[in-house]
Amino acid sequence: MTAVGPLDAMFLLGETREQAMHVGGLMLFELPEGAGREFVSRLYQEMLAVDSVSPMFARRVRNRPVDLGYWSWEQDDEIDLEYHLRLSALARPGRYRELFELTSRLHGTLLDRRRPLWEMHLIEGVEGHRFALYTKVHHALLDGVSALRLMQQMLTTDPARTGMPAPFALPDSPPSSVQRDQSRLGLFGRAVADLAELPAVGLRSAVRALRAEHPPGAFQAPRTIFNQPITGSRRFAAQSWPMERLEKVRALTGATLNDVMLAMCGGALRRYLQEQNALPDKGLTALVPVSLRGAEGNGPGGANSLATLIADLATDERDPGRRLRRIMDSTSRGKRTLSELSPVQNLMIGALGIGSAGPAAVLPGLAGRTTPPFNLVISNIPGPAESPLYWNQSRLLGMYPASIVLNGQALNISVTSYDQQLHFGLTGCRRTVPHLQRLLVHLEHALQELEKL
């Protein structure tokens, strides 16, 4: 039996029909030259024919009375690959619009807890001689960084290579080596010890560190249309931007690339809310996860190794230059404090940041009636350094994260990098966030504003 990590358990406990707790990703591929109509279906059959499934993807969650309410993992010895693997085709004309509509429906359905917590969908019929692969995995099993690294293992720089395995058939899955090596008591003891090592002594010091990390007014964000009750339906939209454009802004302003990305989001959200006649006088804030994993993928906290900081998006600021400087100030302050803490101490800060959205997420009727701790989550997940990459001779064109939205946190923006581009994936509640795709237009406008600085 393998214990579920404490942060991982939060994603199991907080899941409802309206609030699915899985992360996903949409990968867009170009069919190899000369590929026939049967190419994608043949890939599907090859994936079904694998001899074995890695232990990571063959385990399911368990919560029995004998376990005293604690979650644990057990192996599924009779995994049904035909259930977890699906083959779909887009309705004509197979535009990105139809692709994102299908992805939205797939992302809005819960994973079956009686089975291993993942699904993979091969999607054929994308216009332009393309196909897609949508994958979703429960957040208790993998965080976004681990999921992306795992997907990279199925890719190669060799355009002629065939026989590349699917992620669920890779011999070594990265996420839970640390989790297996740490007993429940050992992890708890280390956490308690690290809490005692926070600046000064005791709980008061921990609270001071949390306050020092965040900008004034953190955990007191303005109420917006995003901070309302959600339904179980999702809408997904995605687009890519050349990294060169953001790099030019970074070089001119002294900002980091992440700051420029946040400024794009801040400008886009300002325009979007103005369209809805819903822009608050106070600036929006975003919870920004920070991975604690090292180069080899190891980190504290089981499947989820995250710290968090809260960034001021300065949506109340009309001038894009001043907006960017406010964002730079808030992220610099947060990163400075995080650098002074140990990995497990950072994990605690991360749990407090994520957990601060918990009351509205789990208590009926609370979402939209209280002051939100932040307005949305914005994640920047490092992508593969090498490019271009291929899967069974098919060139990878784009990879778009699809993430979690919470009751009271109806919008998520996740970004990853690949092939000199930033790939944005926007996930929102279908009812609470109207016309989500308009945010893509506003992201372009926001970048154009920054390029004029």
TIROMAR-490154 format. One record per residue (C-alpha): x, y, z. Coordinates in steps of 0.2 Angstrom, whole numbers, padded with zeros to 4 digits, always signed. Example, Ala and Ser with C-alpha at 12.3 -4.5 7.8 and 13.67 -1.06 7.14 Angstrom:
<pts>
+0062-0022+0039/+0068-0005+0036/
</pts>
This chain:
<pts>
+0000+0000+0000/+0006+0017-0004/+0000+0032+0005/-0007+0047-0004/+0002+0063+0000/-0006+0077+0010/-0007+0089-0004/-0013+0076-0016/-0027+0071-0004/-0034+0088-0005/-0037+0086-0024/-0047+0070-0019/-0057+0077-0005/-0061+0093-0015/-0068+0084-0030/-0087+0085-0034/-0097+0084-0050/-0095+0103-0053/-0077+0103-0048/-0067+0090-0057/-0049+0088-0051/-0040+0082-0066/-0027+0091-0077/-0026+0088-0095/-0016+0093-0111/-0020+0094-0129/-0005+0090-0141/-0007+0094-0159/+0003+0084-0172/+0006+0085-0191/+0004+0069-0200/+0019+0062-0208/+0021+0064-0227/+0012+0050-0236/+0002+0045-0221/-0014+0037-0226/-0032+0038-0219/-0028+0023-0207/-0013+0031-0199/-0021+0037-0183/-0032+0021-0181/-0016+0011-0183/-0008+0021-0169/-0023+0018-0158/-0022-0001-0161/-0003-0001-0157/-0006+0008-0141/-0020-0005-0136/-0007-0019-0140/+0006-0014-0127/+0012-0028-0116/+0012-0019-0099/+0006-0003-0091/+0018+0006-0080/+0014+0005-0061/+0010+0024-0060/-0004+0021-0073/-0010+0005-0066/-0015+0011-0048/-0032+0017-0042/-0036+0026-0026/-0043+0018-0011/-0051+0024+0005/-0058+0010+0016/-0064+0011+0034/-0049+0000+0039/-0038+0014+0033/-0045+0026+0046/-0051+0038+0032/-0033+0040+0025/-0031+0039+0006/-0020+0026-0002/-0015+0018-0019/-0018+0000-0024/-0013-0008-0040/-0026-0013-0053/-0021-0030-0060/-0035-0030-0073/-0033-0013-0081/-0045-0011-0096/-0035-0001-0109/-0050+0000-0121/-0059+0010-0107/-0044+0022-0104/-0039+0024-0123/-0052+0032-0135/-0052+0035-0153/-0062+0050-0159/-0065+0060-0175/-0070+0078-0177/-0085+0083-0186/-0082+0092-0203/-0073+0104-0207/-0062+0099-0192/-0056+0116-0188/-0048+0121-0171/-0066+0127-0166/-0072+0109-0167/-0056+0102-0159/-0058+0114-0144/-0077+0110-0143/-0073+0092-0141/-0059+0095-0129/-0071+0106-0118/-0083+0091-0117/-0070+0078-0113/-0062+0090-0100/-0079+0092-0091/-0082+0074-0087/-0076+0066-0071/-0063+0052-0070/-0070+0035-0063/-0062+0032-0046/-0065+0013-0047/-0052+0013-0061/-0034+0021-0063/-0037+0040-0064/-0032+0044-0082/-0039+0044-0100/-0031+0047-0117/-0040+0052-0133/-0033+0051-0150/-0043+0063-0161/-0042+0062-0180/-0049+0073-0194/-0041+0089-0189/-0039+0100-0204/-0022+0104-0212/-0017+0085-0212/-0016+0085-0193/-0022+0075-0178/-0022+0078-0159/-0020+0069-0143/-0029+0074-0127/-0024+0067-0111/-0031+0070-0093/-0024+0063-0077/-0031+0066-0059/-0021+0080-0050/-0019+0068-0035/-0009+0057-0047/+0002+0070-0056/+0005+0089-0055/+0006+0099-0071/+0025+0099-0072/+0026+0080-0069/+0013+0077-0082/+0022+0087-0095/+0038+0079-0092/+0030+0062-0094/+0023+0067-0110/+0040+0073-0116/+0046+0055-0114/+0035+0049-0128/+0043+0061-0140/+0060+0061-0150/+0070+0073-0160/+0072+0059-0174/+0058+0062-0187/+0061+0044-0194/+0059+0035-0178/+0044+0024-0175/+0038+0012-0161/+0038+0027-0148/+0028+0021-0133/+0013+0030-0125/+0016+0038-0108/+0006+0024-0099/+0018+0011-0106/+0034+0020-0102/+0045+0009-0090/+0049+0022-0077/+0035+0035-0073/+0043+0050-0063/+0031+0056-0050/+0030+0044-0035/+0047+0039-0031/+0048+0051-0017/+0031+0047-0011/+0036+0028-0010/+0052+0032+0000/+0043+0043+0013/+0031+0035+0026/+0017+0045+0032/+0025+0048+0048/+0042+0053+0040/+0034+0066+0029/+0024+0073+0043/+0039+0073+0055/+0049+0082+0042/+0035+0095+0039/+0034+0099+0057/+0053+0101+0059/+0054+0113+0044/+0039+0123+0051/+0050+0125+0067/+0064+0132+0056/+0054+0146+0048/+0061+0163+0051/+0061+0167+0070/+0051+0154+0079/+0034+0145+0078/+0017+0149+0070/+0018+0168+0071/+0034+0167+0060/+0026+0156+0047/+0011+0169+0046/+0024+0183+0044/+0033+0174+0030/+0017+0171+0021/+0012+0189+0023/+0029+0195+0017/+0029+0185+0002/+0013+0192-0005/+0008+0210-0010/-0003+0221+0000/-0021+0216-0001/-0016+0198-0005/-0030+0186+0000/-0042+0201-0002/-0045+0201-0021/-0060+0210-0028/-0075+0201-0032/-0077+0197-0051/-0088+0187-0062/-0074+0173-0061/-0077+0171-0042/-0094+0164-0043/-0102+0146-0042/-0097+0135-0056/-0106+0121-0066/-0098+0104-0072/-0097+0110-0090/-0081+0117-0097/-0075+0128-0111/-0057+0127-0118/-0048+0138-0129/-0030+0139-0135/-0017+0148-0145/+0002+0150-0147/+0013+0166-0148/+0031+0167-0154/+0042+0168-0139/+0053+0181-0149/+0039+0194-0147/+0039+0192-0128/+0058+0191-0127/+0059+0208-0135/+0048+0216-0122/+0058+0207-0108/+0074+0214-0115/+0067+0232-0116/+0059+0232-0099/+0071+0222-0088/+0056+0210-0084/+0057+0191-0084/+0048+0182-0097/+0035+0176-0084/+0032+0194-0080/+0028+0198-0098/+0016+0183-0099/+0007+0189-0083/+0006+0207-0091/-0002+0199-0106/-0014+0191-0095/-0017+0207-0085/-0021+0217-0100/-0032+0204-0108/-0042+0202-0092/-0044+0221-0091/-0051+0222-0109/-0062+0206-0106/-0070+0213-0090/-0073+0230-0098/-0082+0221-0112/-0093+0213-0099/-0095+0229-0090/-0088+0220-0075/-0071+0228-0072/-0068+0231-0053/-0059+0247-0047/-0046+0236-0038/-0033+0226-0048/-0036+0207-0050/-0023+0195-0042/-0018+0178-0048/-0011+0163-0039/+0005+0157-0047/+0011+0140-0044/+0030+0138-0042/+0037+0120-0045/+0048+0113-0031/+0055+0099-0042/+0073+0099-0046/+0081+0094-0063/+0078+0076-0060/+0060+0079-0056/+0061+0076-0037/+0053+0086-0024/+0043+0086-0008/+0025+0082-0006/+0022+0067-0016/+0014+0069-0033/+0012+0088-0031/+0027+0098-0026/+0022+0116-0027/+0024+0132-0019/+0013+0147-0023/+0015+0166-0024/+0001+0179-0027/+0004+0191-0042/-0004+0208-0044/-0011+0209-0061/-0014+0228-0060/-0030+0227-0070/-0035+0244-0063/-0020+0252-0072/-0024+0259-0089/-0005+0261-0094/+0003+0245-0099/+0020+0250-0094/+0015+0254-0076/+0005+0238-0076/+0020+0228-0080/+0031+0237-0067/+0018+0233-0053/+0018+0215-0059/+0037+0215-0058/+0037+0222-0040/+0024+0209-0034/+0033+0194-0042/+0050+0199-0036/+0044+0201-0018/+0036+0184-0019/+0051+0175-0026/+0063+0184-0014/+0054+0176+0001/+0052+0159-0007/+0071+0158-0009/+0074+0160+0009/+0063+0145+0014/+0067+0126+0012/+0058+0115+0000/+0046+0108+0012/+0043+0125+0020/+0039+0131+0003/+0027+0116+0001/+0018+0122+0016/+0016+0140+0009/+0009+0132-0007/-0003+0122+0003/-0009+0137+0012/-0010+0147-0005/-0020+0133-0013/-0030+0129+0002/-0036+0148+0004/-0048+0145-0010/-0055+0129-0001/-0069+0136+0009/-0078+0144-0006/-0074+0128-0016/-0082+0116-0004/-0095+0125+0006/-0112+0127-0003/-0117+0144-0006/-0101+0153-0001/-0094+0156-0018/-0098+0174-0024/-0103+0179-0007/-0086+0181+0002/-0070+0191-0003/-0060+0179-0014/-0042+0176-0009/-0036+0178-0027/-0046+0179-0044/-0039+0166-0054/-0024+0154-0056/-0011+0157-0069/+0003+0143-0072/+0018+0144-0082/+0025+0126-0085/+0042+0124-0093/+0041+0114-0109/+0054+0104-0118/+0070+0113-0122/+0073+0103-0138/+0063+0106-0154/+0056+0101-0166/+0049+0085-0158/+0041+0070-0165/+0029+0055-0160/+0030+0041-0172/+0036+0052-0187/+0022+0065-0183/+0029+0082-0179/+0022+0090-0163/+0015+0107-0168/+0008+0113-0151/+0005+0108-0133/-0009+0116-0124/-0012+0114-0105/-0030+0111-0099/-0032+0113-0080/-0043+0114-0065/-0056+0127-0061/-0064+0128-0044/-0080+0134-0036/-0077+0152-0034/-0062+0152-0046/-0070+0149-0063/-0055+0153-0074/-0038+0145-0076/-0024+0151-0088/-0010+0139-0091/+0005+0141-0102/+0020+0130-0108/+0034+0133-0120/+0039+0123-0135/+0048+0126-0152/+0051+0145-0148/+0033+0148-0144/+0022+0150-0129/+0006+0139-0129/-0008+0146-0119/-0022+0135-0113/-0038+0143-0106/-0050+0133-0096/-0066+0140-0089/-0083+0136-0083/-0095+0136-0098/-0108+0146-0089/-0098+0158-0077/-0085+0164-0090/-0095+0169-0106/-0086+0170-0123/-0070+0163-0116/-0062+0163-0133/-0062+0182-0133/-0048+0181-0121/-0037+0175-0135/-0040+0191-0145/-0037+0202-0130/-0020+0192-0126/-0014+0198-0143/-0020+0216-0140/-0011+0216-0123/+0005+0210-0131/+0004+0223-0145/+0003+0236-0131/+0018+0230-0122/+0028+0229-0139/+0025+0248-0140/+0033+0252-0124/
</pts>
